[in-house]
Amino acid sequence: MATKIAGKCGEEAACALPCEKAMPSQAHSSSVGSGRAAGRFGAASRVLDEAIGARAFPGCASGVLAGGEVVLQGALGRFTYEEESPAVTVETVFDVASLTKVAATTAAAMLLDQRGQLELDAPLGELLPRFVVRRAPEDAARRVALRHLLAHSSGLPGYVEMFRSATTPAALFGACLRLPLEAEPGTRAEYSDPGFILLGKALEVRMRERMAPWLRREVFRPLGMAATGFCPAPRLRSSIPPTEEDTTFRHRRIQGEVQDENAWVLKGMAGNAGLFSNVPDLLRFAGAILTAGAGRSSESKDSKDKGPESKPHLFEKATVKRFAQRQGPEGSSQALGWDTPSGDSTSGKHFSSHSIGHLGFSGCSLWIDLDAAVAVVLLTNRTWPDRKNRLIRKVWPIFHDAVREAL
């Protein structure tokens, strides 16, 4: 079947891209796995190579987990469209944008819930009193629960440029606390960045520390996700693909620092964005979701590995099932923190209804099929050099279909 990705000239190409002369990425990183396995995923690789030619993104890294094994890891293209730009490798760390919501914030909520340290139906105002302290007794904000934040049904607005007027973390968080609701909690599905900023702060109350060190100790380190974290050191920034040339706010190239402006004002650590990671680490995270309930349970005080046979796992099967279940209102595809496939899902047509996933604004995606035990990661910097390009929307389903058809 011919793949069709519209190029910047507004044309469509079937396996060829006339507007860019189907230019190959010029930079290829060898796939991990047998040559036979790599050849099996040739169609998926061609989709990504053509996408680079169509300037959907300058470079990408991808990985596939199936049957408990990493069956493919690969990379194509460069950090930018310049020929002298560094080549992307499978180890390249990207700003994964809103994948933060699942690989960090939701992962934390899952563990806290599993350990009995979090009540999903607790009012947000109990954990963050300033969210309700100056509101009228009948204000709907008093009925916002943590479950609503996870399910994007809190009634909070989808996105607010709080960074335009709030120049410090305290000021921005204060602005977030004062946001008026636009709907009664539980009655409207509206993907909300402010909701996850508030959720991250609420979880920190339960953690009794900042989320970044808690995640490093409780999630990333146990899973061996050594390349994952917030706020990359300045010396590492040049090894991370840039996300954009910011001409409206920071007025510089954004590279190795969070692209999301609200998260940037929050010092790069927020519930909605700020995480940096790579394909191998996100496949490890996906593996922890797929192997939930196998092995020894991980607890913060005695999670040291005592040998391969006792290697800790993070999540119980019941936890994954609970967080993967769709929430209200009717018609919403949102589970708790996770999205699920919808009619026109970016996951394509082969991921089962028992799949969970998420997208990142920078052009990143993670989809996990709980029935088939398959996970697919795609990391790109599609916002380079600016945010206007949305060709990634065409690439995602075609790529995922090609991967699933090769399995």
N, C-alpha and C positions, 0 to 999 in steps of 0.2 A: 504493500500500500504506500503510495507516495505521501511524503510529509509536506505540509504546506505552512510556511512561516512567512508572513508579510514582512518585506524589507522596508527600509526607511523611505523608499521612493513610493510607498503605498501600493506596490505590486505584490503579487503572490508568486511563489516559486514552488514547483514540484520537484524536489530533490536538487534543484538548482536555484540559484538566487541571482537573477540577472542584474538587479540594482547594485550588487556588490561583486558581480561576476563569480559568485559562489566561492569567494576567497577562503582557502583553508585557514585554520587557526595559526598555522606555522609553528606552534609550540605544543607538543604532545608529551604527556607523562605516561609512562608505561603502566598498564593495568596490573593490579595485584590479582594473582590467581593463575590458573593454567592458561596456556595459549588457547586451548579449546574453549574455556569459559569466556576469555576475552573476545574470541571470534563470535561466540553466541550472542554477545551484546553489541555486535557491530551496528545494527540498526539504531540502537539508542545512542551510540557514539556519533553516528552520522547526524542524528537530530541536533545534538549539541554543537557539532562542528558547523552545520549550516546556520544554526542560530547565531554563532559568532560571526559568520560571514554576513548575516543580515543585521548585525550590530544590535542584537538583543542584549548582549553583554560582551565584554572583552575577554573574559575567561571564566572558567568554572572548574569545580571539582565535584565528583559524584561517587556514591558508593551504594552497594546493594548487599543486604543481609538476607539469607534464605536458608532454611533448614538448620539454623543454629550456626551457620558459617558465613564469613564474609566471602562472597563469590565474585565480587568485582569492586575495585577502586580505581578511579582514573581521573585525569585532569587534562584540560584543553585550554589553549589560549594564553593570554598574558594579563598582567595587572591592568593595563590600559591598552588603547588601540595603537600606541606607538611601537614600532618594530624593536626598539631597544629596551622596551619595558620587560621586567622579569617575567619568566614563565610561571604559570600556576602549577603547583604540584599537588599530590594527594594530601600532603601534610600542611598545605597553606592554610593559615588561620584567616577567617573572614569575620566581619561584623555580621552576626546572624540576626540582628534586629529583633523582630517579634518572636523568633524561636526562643528568645529569653522567656517568654510567657509559659512555654511548656518545659523546656530543659532546665529552667531555674525555678521560676515562681510556682508553677503547678507541681513540679517535682517536690518542692519543699512542702506545699500543701498536702500532697499525697502522703509524705512521710509523717508529718505532724498529725494528720488524721489517723493514720495507721497506728501511731503510738498513743492515741488517745489524748493528744495535746491540743487538738483543734476541733471545735464544734462547727460544722459547716453551716448550720442554721443559726449560729450566733449573730446577733445584730452587729453591724460594723461599728455602731456607736459605743458598744461596750468595750471594744478594743481601742477605738480612736474617738474618745469623748468629744473632741473638738469638731468632729463631723456633725454633731447634733446640738452642741451646747447652746448655740444662739439661734436655733431654728424653733419655729412654733410647735406646740405640742402635737398638732395634727399634720405636721410636715411629713411627706412621704419618705424623706430621708431617714426617718427613725425606723422605717420598716425594711431598710436595705440590709440583707444578710450576706455573709461571706459567699454563700452559694450563688447569690445573684451576681456577685462580682466575677466569680469563676465562669458562670454561664453567660456573661455579657447581657444580663437582663435586669441590671440594677436601675435603669432609667437615667443613668448619667449620660452626658453627651459622648459622642464617639471620639472626637478629637478637639482639643482647644489649644491654641498657641499661647499657652501661659508664659512661655519663655520671652515673649515680646515685652512684657512688663515686669516679670519676676526675674530678678538677676541673681538671686541667691537660693540655695536649697530650701532654706526656711520660708522664703517668700513664695517660692513655687509650690511647695507642699501646702502652705497656708491657702493659696489660691485654689488648689485642688480640693481641699477640705470644704471650701465655701461654694463650690459649684452647685447651682440649682439643678434639681432633677427635671428631666423633660417628660418623664412618664412614670406611672406607678410601678414600683418594683415587681418584676415577674410578668409584666404585661407586654413588654416590647423587647425584641432582640436587637441590640445595637452594639456592635463591636466597639469596646470602649477602652482606649488607652488610659484615661484618667482612672477608670475603675481598677486597672491593674497596678497603677502607681499606688493607689490607696491599699489594694490588697497586699502588695509587697510590704508596706509599712505595718499593716495589721499582723502579718506573719512575723515580722521582727519583734513585735510585742510578745508573741508566744515563744519565739526563739530566745528572747532576752539578749540579743546581740544583732549586729548588722547581718544582712542576708548573705553578703559575699563571703565572709569567713565561714559562716555556718554551712553554706553550700560546698565550699572547698573541702571542709572536714567530713560532711555527712553524705555528699553525693559524688563530687568529682574525684576526690582522692580514692574512695573505695572502688570506684569503677575504673580507675587508671586513666581518667580524663585529664592528663597532664597539660594539655594545650588549651584547656578551657578555663575561662575566668573573665573578670571584669577589669577594665582599666589596664590595658597592656603597658608594660614599661616603655618609656621613650625609646630605648635602644632597640625595641622590637617593632616599632611602628612601620619602619620601611619594609618589613617583611610581610606586611598585611596589605592586600589590595585596597586602593582608595575607593571611597564611595561616591564622592562628588566634588566638584569645584563650587564651594558655597559662595554665592555672590549676594546673598540677602541677609545673612546673620553673622557668621563668623568671618566671612570674607577671606577664606583661605581654602586650600585643599584639605579635605577631611580624610585623613589616613591614620589608622591605628587609634582613633578615638571615636566614641559612639556618634553615629550620624544623627540619631533622634535628638532634637534640640532640647526637649523637656528633660530627657534623661541626662543630657550633657550638663544642664544647669544643676541637676541633682548629683553632680560629680561623677557621672558615668555609671552609677549603680542605681537601678530602678527596677520596679516590678514589671515594667512594660518593655524595656529594651536595655541594652548595654553589654550583653554577653558576647564574647568572642570565642569561636570554636573552629574545629576542622572536621573533615569527614570521618577519620578514624574514631575520634571521640564521640561524635554523635551516633555512630553505629554502635559503640559500646553502650551508650545511653538507651538506644532502641533495643539492644539485646537485653538490657535489664528489664525493660517493659515486657518483652516477649517471653522471658524466662521467669516471670513473676511466680513466686511460690516454690521455686526449685532451690534446694540447698538450705543453708543456715541463714536465719534472719539477721539483718544488720542492725545493731543498736549502737548508739554513739559511744557508750562506755566500754564495750567489748567487741569492737568490730575488726580487731586485728586479724589478719589472715593467718590461720594456723596450718595451712597446707592446702593443696589443690582440692582435696575432697571436702574441705570445710570453708571454701571461699564464700564470703557473705554475699547475699543478694540484697537488693534494696526493697523491692515491693512485693507485697502479698498479692496472690491472684485476686482476692476479693477487692483489694484496693484498686487495682487496674480496672476490674469490671465496674466498680462504682463510679470511677472518674470517666470511664468511656461511655457511660450511658447518657443519651441525649436528654437535655433538660427542656423546660418550657421556655417561652410560650409555643403554642402550636406553630409548626412550620420552621422553627429554628433548627439549624444543623449543629448547634453548639452543645458539647458535653461539658464536663467540669474542667475548664481550662483548655481542653482540646476541641478541635473541630472534627466533624465527621463528613464523609462524602455526601454531596448533594447532587442534584440533577446535572449541573454543569461543573462538577468538581474539578479542581486542578489535579486531582489524583488520577484522572482519566476514568476509563470505564471498567477496569478490572479489579479495583480494590473493593473488597466486600463491604457490606453495610456495617460489619463489625471492625471497622478501621478507624484509626484516629490519626490526626496530623495537624500541621500548622504551617503557615507561611511567614516569611519575613519580608519587610518592605524593601530591603536591599536586594531581594531576588533569591532568597533562600527558602528551602522547603524540606519538610520531614513528614513522610507518610508511613504508617505502620499498619499492616493488615494482621489483626489478631487471629483471624481464622487460618490464613495461609502461612502465618509465621514469616512474613516478608516485611522488610523495611527498606525504604529508598531515601537517600539523602542527596540533595542537589544544592550546592552553594555557589552563588554568583555575586557579582557587584553590578547588577543591571542598572543601577542609578548613576553609573559613571557615563559621561561627565556631569549629567544633570538628571532630574527626576522625570522628565517628560516621556522617556521611552517605556512603553508597557508591553513590548513584544513578548516578554516572559510569560504573559498570560496565555499566549498561543503555544509556547514551548512546553510548559508544564504538563498538560494532559497528553500531548504527543509523546513526550519523553517517557512518562510513566507507562503509557500503553506499550511502548516498545520494550521497556524493561520487563513488564509482566508477561508479554508474549514470548520473551526469550527464556523464561523460567520453565 
